Amino acid sequence: MADTLIAPNDKDLLKDEPVKYINELTTLNLGPTHPATHGIFQNILQMDGEKIVSGEQTIGYIHRAFEKIAERRPFYQITTLTDRMNYCSSPINNLGWNMTVEKMLGIEVPKRAQYIRVIMMELARISDHLICNGILGVDTGAFTGFLYLFEERENIYEIYEEVCGARLTTNMGRFGGMERDLSPVAQQKIRKFLKTFPAVMKEFETLFNRNRIFMDRTVDVGPLSKKMAMDYGFTGPNLRAAGIDYDVRVMNPYSSYEDFQFDIPVGENGDTYDRFMVRNEEIWQSLRIIQQAMDNLPEGPYFADAPEYYLPPKKDVYNNMEALIYHFKIVMGEIDAPVAEVYHAVEGGNGELGFYLISDGGRAPYRLHFRRPSFIYYQAFAEMCKGITLSDAIVIMSSLNVIAGELDA
């Protein structure tokens, strides 16, 4: 506690009076440009020495009004907006939006396209968790594991590049399926990743899982009870770390997730260490899913028979008048959608990523809302930080994996 004593000469004047103390709290701005906040947002903390008394979150520094922009765009052009939310796992955002529109349009996606989507989404989940746990290591003073994992993230980005030509913001998928089939090179890269990555992951776990310094920094730091997690609307790894086995892929399967065998890892204490361990185990489960999808990849088309919404192959556009007409109408946004109100959710890297879409029968959404998991659980950060030190607050924020683009869409 920062205390100011009465000066000695004043004490002489107040011999019969008890010594008085003046308590002072310090206001500390954590962010919006501090590197430890992992994004452009601010926490205004009231500090009693090193202890946090209270805090208040401030967002809005990178607000881009995605939902309002989407209401002025044709449906297929909105995919590029979803990239810019959780840019650590863009394909999940892209394909979640594609599935929402397909639900509205009643499009049945071929089995092969569904499996390809599962492969891409699980690669994105691995990439997301690698970033979170790697940087958590950095925030606790361990840099080596971060370098190991980012080399593997680069391999995932090379797979993205082969599949869709992009790396960070992928614009992957189309209404009705995928833009491209899995090429032999893409399949080769995926199988190579499945073969080489486990050894790197085991080495990373050896560096951290039983490391005394890492455990001292994370065990019993920022614990979250089941009740508190539910009250704040937590989903994803942060909820499962608190001991609740809710996973959208199991509770409301989509894209043929019901075909795959995998476990839902859960924690016990909901602390920083549990959040770290749950994400590590989810990486192993994602590898299981990808292996099953590659081994059982169905034959057949990679897009649905929906010419009004799926861009025809370029060779057909050049040689077929009907394909040229559909191409023009789709690109110019001249096809009306049916009147509908739908909600579709996928299991994003940080939890339930939902799309609430209302169509009035026009060529753009009448209303669109993104349920962004980071925005939901970041509200609990101030309460989780009460009474702890500033260094622990940094570790808690890192383990929650707050993505600024998703927080402040």
N, C-alpha and C positions, 0 to 999 in steps of 0.2 A: 504494500500500500504506500502510495506517495504521500508522506506526511510532512508538514512544515511545523517545526517546534517554535514556541515563543522565544524570542531572543533573550540571552542571559541578562542583559540590563533591564529588560521588561520583567523578568522573574523577580528581580530585587524589589521592584515596585509592587509586586503581587505576591508577597511572601505567604499570605494566608489563603490565597486562591489556588485551587487545583490547576495543574498544568493542562492547557487546552491544545487540541490538535486541529489542524485544518486539513480536511481530506480533499484530495484533488483527483479527478478523473481526466484521462487524456482521450481526446477524439482522434482516431486513426483512420485514415482512408486507405483501405486495402483495395487497390484498383483505382480507376479503370485500366491503367496501363501497366500494372505490376505483372511481371512474367508469371508469378506463382498463381495468379487467378485463372490462367489458361484461357483467357478471352477478355473481351472488352465489357466488363461490368464491374460494379463498385459495391464494396461492403463498408459501411460506415460503422466502425466499432468504437464502443466506449470501453477504455482499458483502465484497469486498476493495476498499475504496474505491468506485469506480463500477463495478467489474467483478463479475460474478456467478460465484461459485465453484461453487455447487451450489444445487439447488432441490427442493422437495417440494410436490406439489399436495394440496390438501385440498378434498374435495367433501362434500356432505351437508347444506348449509345450506338448500336448498329441496327436499329429497327428499320426494316425494309418493306413493311406492309405487304408481305407476300399474299395474304388472304385477299386483300383488296385488289392487288395486281391481278390475281388469278380470276377475279370476277370480270375482268375486261379482256381475258385471253381465251382463244379456242382451247378446248380441253387438252389436246395433245401438246400444246406449247407450255403447259403448266409443269410438265415433267422436269424441265430445267430449273424451276424454282425449288422443287423438292431437293435437288442436289445441294443447294446452298444452306439447308438446315443442318442436319448432322452430316457434315462433309467427311467425317471419319468412316462412315458406312453408307455412302450415297446409294448403292444399288438397292438397299432395303427401302429407302425412301422412294426411289423411282418405281420399283415394282409394287410397292404398297399402293401408290397412286394409280398405277395401271390397273390393279385388281379392283380398286374402288369404282373406276369408270366401267370396267367390264361387268361389275355387279349391276350397275345402273343400266347398261345396255343389254344385259342378258347374254353375254358372249361366253361360250364354253371354250376354254383354252385346251389345246391338245396336251396329252400326257407328257410328251417329250419336252414341250416348252415349260411345263410345270416343274419337271425335274431340273431342267437347266436353271430355272429361276431359283430353286432350292440351293443348288450349288453356288450360284452367285451370292445369294443372301447369306449363306453360311460362311463363305469366304469373307464377306463384308463384316460379319459378326466377329470373326477371328481378328480381322484388321482393327476393328474398334477396340476390342479387349486388349490387343497388343499395345495400342497407344495408351490406354488407361493404365494398365499395370506397369508398363515400361516407364511412364512418366511418374507414377507413384514411387517407383524405385529412385528416380532422380530426386524427387522431393524429400526422400528420406536419406539422401546422401550417397546413393549407389548409382553410378552412371553406366557401368559395364553392361548390365542386363538390358538397358534401354538400347544400346547399340546392337546387341545381338538380335533383339526383336525387330528393330527397324529394318534390318537387312532382310528379314522374312516378309515384312510388310511390303518392301519393294518387290519381292517376288509375286505377291498377290496383285500389286498394281500392274505388273507385266502381264498377268493373266487377264485383267480388265482390258488392258490395251489390245490384246489379241482378240478379245471377244467383241469389243465395241469401238476401239480406236481412241479411247480416252482413259484417264488414270484417276484423277481425284473427283471431278464432277463428270459422272459417266453417262448420264442420259440413257441409261440402259433399259431395254424393254420397249415394247410397243403395245397398244391396245390389241389384244388378241394373241400375244405371244412375245417372241424376241425379234429384234431386228435381224440378227444373223443366227445361224446354227453354230453349234460348237465345232470349230474347225479341228482337223487332226493335230495342228500345232497347239491349239488351246487345250485339247485333251491331254496332249503330252506334257504340257506345262503343269496342268492340274495334278496329274499322276506323279510327276516329279516332286511337286510340293508335298503331296501326301506321304511320299517316301522320305524326304529329307527333313521336313519340319519337325517331326516328333523328337529327334535327337536334340535339336536346338531348344525346344520347349522344355525338355527334361533338364537340360543344363541350366536354363533360366530358373526352373523350380529349385534346383540344387543350390543356386546362389541365394535364394530368398526364403523359401518356405520354412526352413528351420534356422534361419540366420538370427542370432540373438539380438543384434542391433536392430534389425528390421522388425522383429517381433516386439521389442521394447517400444518402438515408435508406433506400432499399429494395434497391438492387442489391447482391448478395453478402451480404445480411443474412438470417440464418436459412436458409442453403442446406440442402437435403434431398436426399440421394442416392437413387437408385432402390432400392438395397438396404435402406437405412434405412426408406424409405417402405413397402416390402413387409414388412419385419420387424415394423413396428408395426401393420400392417393398414390402412394408409391407403387411402381410396377417394375418388372425387369430384375436385373441382378441385385439392385439395392433392396428390393422387397424380398427376394429369395434368400439373401444373406441374413435377413431377420427371421427366417424360418418358415416362410409361407411359400408353398410350391406352386405359385400361379405362373403359368406360361401360356401365352396366346396360342402358340403352335400346338399345344395339347388340348387346351380348353375349347378353342374354336379353330380347328385345323383349316388350313388353306393351302393351296398349291400342292396338294397331295402329301402334306406332312404326316397324315395318318398312315402312310406307307412305310415310315421309317421307325427304327428302334433307337431310342436314346433316352437318357435319364435326365431328370431335372435336379441339379445340385442345389442344396439348401444349406444355410448356415445355422448357427445357434444363438449367437450374441448380437448379430447385426452390427458389429464393430468394423473398423477399417480393415482388420485382418480377414474377417469373414468375407467382406466385399471383394478383397483381393483373391481369396481362395475360390470363391464361387466363380469369378470370371475365369480363373485358370482352368477350372474343371469344365466350364462351358466351352472353352476352346477345344478340349479333348472330345466333348460330345459333338461339336460341330464337325470335327474331323471324321467321326463315326458316320455322321449323316452324309457328308460329301462322298466318303468311300462307298456307302450303300448306293447313292445316286449314280455314281460313275459305273459301279458294277452292274446296275440294273437299268441303265439308261434306255428308255423305250425307243423303238424305231417309229418312224412316221414324221408328219410335218411339224415344224417348229412355230407355226402360226395358224390361227383359226381362219375359217372361211367366212370372213367378214369384210368384204371389199369396201364397204362404206366407211370403215374406220381404220383399216390396216393398209398402210402404203404399199402399193403393188411393187414387185421387183422392177428394177430400173430397165431391164431388157424388155419387159412387157410394156412399160411406158413408151418406149421408143418404137414399138412395133404393133401395139394394139390400141385402137381408139378408145375402147371402154376403159382400159387401164389408165390411159392418159386423162380421161374425164374424172375418174375417181381420184387420181393423184392431184389434179388441179383443185377439186372440191375439198379434199382433206387439207391440203396446204393452205388454201385460202380461208379455211374455217367456215365453209358454206353448208355444212350438214347439221341439221338441228338434232338435239338430243331429246329423248322422251322426258315427259314430266315425271320427276321421281325425287325421293328423299332417301338417301342411303348412308349407312355408316359402315366402314370397313377398317379393321385393325390388323396390324402385323406385329410380330415380336421384333422390335428394333433393337439396336445395340444397347440402348439405355432403358428399354421397357416398352410398354404398349404405345405404338405409334398409330394414331387413328386419323381417319379422314372422314369428316362429316360433310356431305355434299347435298345441296338442294338444287335441283334443276327445274326451271319453269318452262322448259321446252325450247330454250334458245340455243345459241351456239357457244355460250360460255356459262359457267356456273352462276346461278342466281345468288347463292351464298356458299362459302366454303370455309371450313374451320379445320385447322390442323391440331390434333391433340399431341403436343410435344412433351415427351416424358421429362426432359430437363426442366421445363417451365413448371411442371407439377412438383417435383421433389426438391427443387432449389429453394422453395419457400420454407422448408424445414431447416435450412442451414443455420439460420440465426439461433434457433432454439437448440440445435445440436452443439453449438459453440459456447453456450453460456457456462462460465466457470472454468473454462480450459485455457491453456496458454495459446499464444498466437501461433507458435510452431505447430501445435496440434491442429489448429484450424486449417492450416495450409494442407496438411495431410488428409484431413476429412474431405475438404473440397476436391482434392485430387482423386480420392477413392469413390466419390459420388459420380465423377466423370461428367461434370457440367460442361456441355458443349455450347459455346456462346451463340453460334448460329441457330441452334435449335431452341435455345432459351428465349431468344429475342427475334423471332421471325416477324 
